[in-house]
Amino acid sequence: MLDGAKALNVAVKKRAGEAALLQRCQLHKRRNVLNHLPEEQQPFMEQKLIAAWNMAGYAEARRALDRIHDDLERINPSAARSLAEGLEETLTIHRLHVPAKLRLTLFSTNPIESALSVVEEKCGRVKKWQGGDMKLRWVASGLLFVEGRFRRVKGYREIPQLMAAIQAAAPPGQSKPLAVAKKLG
């Protein structure tokens, strides 16, 4: 799950290779596209984007997003380019057939961003760092503090199904994605 930062995308692909399955944050993508449009067009286009990403199947969601892209091409080419950039990566959870309930958590980077913003707030209070180990301890402490505020992942019972889909999507002859993730972590 990435927010579209090119450096993160390159880093993940460099470490995981073809085994990398990247899901772009649909919320960030939607905001980026809508920012190109005049205010009066934003609500209607937002509804269309939400409806497309809420579709159950990959093929139907892709067709709906392609139609939206064509509409945007006529209305605002900049918005169309914004939608096209990384569009396929916004549909990874569709390609993996992630159940609708679990998608409610995985469509956005907001859960991790929320956790990291609390860590940033806690670490921001430190005025004099005394070495890298101190930073690591503070970040770990901040994450442990945030852990108590986490909510249960919507659709958490479907996580084994997601893990199986990720394993099945690994290219032949390539390390399995979960094995790569364990090696990285």
C-alpha positions as CSV (number, residue, x, y, z in Angstrom):
1,M,0.0,0.0,0.0
2,L,1.6,3.2,-1.2
3,D,0.5,6.8,-1.5
4,G,2.1,7.3,-4.9
5,A,5.5,8.6,-3.9
6,K,7.9,7.6,-6.7
7,A,10.8,6.9,-4.3
8,L,8.8,4.4,-2.3
9,N,7.6,2.7,-5.5
10,V,11.2,2.4,-6.8
11,A,12.5,1.1,-3.4
12,V,9.8,-1.6,-3.1
13,K,10.3,-2.8,-6.7
14,K,14.1,-2.8,-6.2
15,R,13.9,-4.9,-3.1
16,A,11.0,-7.2,-4.1
17,G,11.4,-7.3,-7.8
18,E,8.5,-8.8,-9.8
19,A,7.1,-10.2,-6.6
20,A,6.0,-6.7,-5.6
21,L,2.3,-6.2,-5.6
22,L,1.7,-2.5,-5.2
23,Q,-1.7,-1.0,-4.2
24,R,-1.9,2.7,-4.7
25,C,-4.0,4.7,-2.2
26,Q,-7.4,5.2,-3.9
27,L,-8.1,8.1,-1.6
28,H,-5.0,10.0,-2.6
29,K,-5.6,9.2,-6.3
30,R,-9.1,10.5,-6.0
31,R,-8.0,13.8,-4.3
32,N,-5.2,14.3,-6.9
33,V,-7.7,13.9,-9.8
34,L,-10.3,16.1,-8.2
35,N,-7.8,18.9,-7.5
36,H,-7.5,19.4,-11.3
37,L,-11.2,20.0,-11.7
38,P,-13.3,23.1,-11.0
39,E,-15.3,22.9,-7.7
40,E,-18.6,22.5,-9.4
41,Q,-17.5,19.3,-11.2
42,Q,-15.8,17.7,-8.3
43,P,-18.8,16.2,-6.4
44,F,-20.1,14.4,-9.5
45,M,-16.7,13.1,-10.6
46,E,-16.0,12.0,-7.0
47,Q,-19.1,9.9,-6.9
48,K,-18.1,8.3,-10.2
49,L,-14.6,7.4,-8.9
50,I,-15.9,6.0,-5.7
51,A,-18.5,3.9,-7.5
52,A,-15.9,2.6,-9.9
53,W,-13.5,1.6,-7.1
54,N,-16.3,0.0,-5.1
55,M,-17.2,-2.4,-7.9
56,A,-16.5,-6.0,-7.0
57,G,-14.7,-7.2,-10.0
58,Y,-11.4,-6.0,-11.6
59,A,-12.7,-6.0,-15.2
60,E,-15.9,-3.9,-14.4
61,A,-13.9,-1.5,-12.2
62,R,-11.3,-1.1,-14.9
63,R,-14.0,-0.4,-17.6
64,A,-15.6,2.2,-15.3
65,L,-12.3,3.9,-14.7
66,D,-11.5,3.9,-18.4
67,R,-14.9,5.6,-19.1
68,I,-14.1,8.2,-16.4
69,H,-10.7,8.7,-18.0
70,D,-12.4,9.3,-21.4
71,D,-14.8,11.8,-19.8
72,L,-12.0,13.6,-18.1
73,E,-10.0,13.7,-21.3
74,R,-12.8,15.9,-22.8
75,I,-13.3,17.9,-19.6
76,N,-9.8,18.4,-18.3
77,P,-6.8,16.6,-19.8
78,S,-4.7,17.2,-16.7
79,A,-7.2,15.4,-14.5
80,A,-7.2,12.5,-17.1
81,R,-3.4,12.3,-16.9
82,S,-3.6,12.3,-13.1
83,L,-6.0,9.4,-13.2
84,A,-4.1,7.4,-15.8
85,E,-0.8,7.7,-13.8
86,G,-0.7,4.6,-11.6
87,L,-4.3,3.7,-12.4
88,E,-3.5,-0.1,-12.6
89,E,-1.9,0.0,-9.2
90,T,-5.2,1.4,-7.7
91,L,-6.8,-1.9,-8.8
92,T,-4.4,-4.4,-7.2
93,I,-6.9,-5.3,-4.5
94,H,-9.5,-6.0,-7.2
95,R,-7.0,-8.2,-9.2
96,L,-6.4,-10.2,-6.0
97,H,-10.1,-10.6,-5.4
98,V,-9.9,-9.0,-1.9
99,P,-13.3,-9.3,-0.3
100,A,-15.3,-6.0,0.0
101,K,-15.1,-5.8,3.8
102,L,-11.3,-6.0,3.8
103,R,-11.1,-3.5,1.0
104,L,-12.5,-0.9,3.4
105,T,-9.2,-0.9,5.2
106,L,-6.8,-1.6,2.2
107,F,-8.0,1.0,-0.2
108,S,-6.2,3.8,1.7
109,T,-3.0,4.6,3.4
110,N,-4.8,6.5,6.1
111,P,-4.4,3.8,8.9
112,I,-0.6,3.9,8.7
113,E,-0.5,7.6,8.1
114,S,-2.6,8.1,11.2
115,A,-0.3,5.9,13.3
116,L,2.8,7.6,11.9
117,S,1.4,11.1,12.6
118,V,1.1,10.3,16.3
119,V,4.7,8.9,16.3
120,E,5.8,12.1,14.6
121,E,4.0,14.2,17.2
122,K,5.7,12.3,20.1
123,C,9.1,12.3,18.5
124,G,8.8,16.0,17.6
125,R,8.9,16.9,21.2
126,V,12.5,15.7,21.5
127,K,14.9,18.6,21.1
128,K,18.3,16.9,21.3
129,W,18.7,13.4,19.8
130,Q,21.6,11.4,21.2
131,G,22.4,8.9,18.4
132,G,20.4,6.8,16.1
133,D,19.5,4.2,18.7
134,M,17.6,6.9,20.6
135,K,15.5,7.7,17.5
136,L,14.7,4.0,17.0
137,R,13.6,3.6,20.6
138,W,11.4,6.7,20.4
139,V,9.8,5.5,17.2
140,A,9.2,2.1,18.7
141,S,7.8,3.7,21.8
142,G,5.5,5.9,19.7
143,L,4.2,2.9,17.8
144,L,3.6,1.0,21.0
145,F,1.6,4.0,22.3
146,V,-0.5,4.1,19.1
147,E,-1.1,0.3,19.1
148,G,-3.5,0.8,22.0
149,R,-5.6,3.1,19.8
150,F,-5.8,0.8,16.8
151,R,-9.1,-0.5,15.7
152,R,-9.7,-3.9,14.4
153,V,-9.1,-4.2,10.6
154,K,-12.4,-4.3,8.8
155,G,-12.7,-7.7,7.2
156,Y,-9.8,-9.1,9.2
157,R,-11.2,-12.7,8.9
158,E,-10.4,-12.5,5.1
159,I,-6.7,-11.8,5.6
160,P,-5.8,-15.5,5.1
161,Q,-7.6,-15.3,1.8
162,L,-5.6,-12.2,0.9
163,M,-2.3,-13.9,1.8
164,A,-3.2,-16.9,-0.3
165,A,-4.0,-14.6,-3.3
166,I,-0.6,-12.8,-2.8
167,Q,1.2,-16.1,-2.8
168,A,-0.6,-17.3,-5.9
169,A,0.2,-14.1,-7.8
170,A,3.9,-14.5,-7.4
171,P,5.7,-14.9,-10.8
172,P,6.9,-18.5,-11.6
173,G,10.5,-19.0,-10.5
174,Q,10.5,-16.0,-8.3
175,S,10.6,-15.8,-4.5
176,K,7.2,-15.9,-2.9
177,P,6.1,-12.4,-1.8
178,L,5.5,-13.3,1.9
179,A,9.0,-14.9,2.1
180,V,10.4,-11.6,0.6
181,A,8.5,-9.6,3.1
182,K,9.8,-11.7,6.0
183,K,13.3,-11.3,4.7
184,L,12.9,-7.5,4.5
185,G,11.3,-7.2,7.9
